[in-house]
């Protein structure tokens, strides 16, 4: 069941201040809330959870030297393939 959560719930999950959250939204680093009648702003809970998961995966990949070297190798092979192809 999908659920909409309020800003207080978002801020419990993401350790930033309210102003930092809105700065992230303005910079395109976090998604905008859904505005419903009555002036409430809400975020889909599953989207907040997915954003958190993506942040963790990005951080883990940056910390993993094997994955980092694998990405570099893949980029090198791709560049080499592009040079070889007509």
C-alpha positions in Angstrom: 0.0 0.0 0.0 1.4 3.3 -1.0 1.4 6.1 1.5 2.0 9.8 1.5 4.1 11.3 4.3 4.5 14.8 5.7 7.7 16.8 5.8 8.3 15.9 9.5 8.4 12.2 8.4 10.8 13.0 5.5 13.0 14.9 7.9 13.1 12.0 10.3 14.4 9.8 7.5 16.8 12.2 5.9 19.2 14.0 8.4 18.9 17.5 7.0 17.1 20.6 8.2 13.9 21.8 6.6 15.7 24.6 4.8 18.4 22.2 3.5 15.6 19.9 2.2 14.1 22.8 0.3 17.5 23.8 -1.0 18.0 20.3 -2.3 14.6 20.4 -4.0 15.5 23.7 -5.6 18.8 22.3 -6.8 17.1 19.2 -8.3 18.8 16.9 -5.7 15.5 15.8 -4.2 12.0 15.6 -5.6 9.2 18.1 -5.1 6.3 17.3 -2.8 2.8 16.5 -4.0 0.4 19.3 -3.1 -3.1 18.2 -2.2 -6.2 20.2 -1.4 -6.1 22.0 1.9 -2.5 23.3 1.5 -0.8 20.1 2.6 2.5 19.0 1.0 3.3 15.3 1.0 5.9 13.0 -0.4 5.2 9.4 -1.6 6.8 7.2 1.1 8.1 4.7 -1.5 9.9 7.5 -3.4 11.6 8.8 -0.3 12.7 5.2 0.5 14.0 4.7 -3.1 15.9 8.0 -2.9 17.6 6.9 0.4 18.5 3.5 -1.2 20.0 5.2 -4.2 22.1 7.5 -1.9 23.4 4.5 0.0 24.2 2.6 -3.2 26.1 5.6 -4.6 28.1 6.0 -1.4 28.9 2.3 -1.2 30.0 2.2 -4.9 32.3 5.2 -4.2 33.8 3.4 -1.2 34.3 0.1 -3.0 37.8 0.0 -4.7 36.9 -3.1 -6.7 33.7 -1.5 -8.1 35.5 1.8 -8.8 38.3 0.0 -10.7 35.7 -2.1 -12.5 33.9 1.0 -13.6 37.3 2.6 -14.8 38.0 -0.6 -16.7 34.6 -0.6 -18.3 35.0 3.0 -19.3 38.5 2.3 -20.8 37.1 -0.7 -22.8 34.2 1.4 -24.0 36.5 4.2 -25.2 38.8 1.6 -26.9 35.8 0.1 -28.7 34.7 3.5 -29.9 38.2 4.1 -31.4 38.2 0.8 -33.1 34.7 1.1 -34.6 34.4 2.9 -37.9 
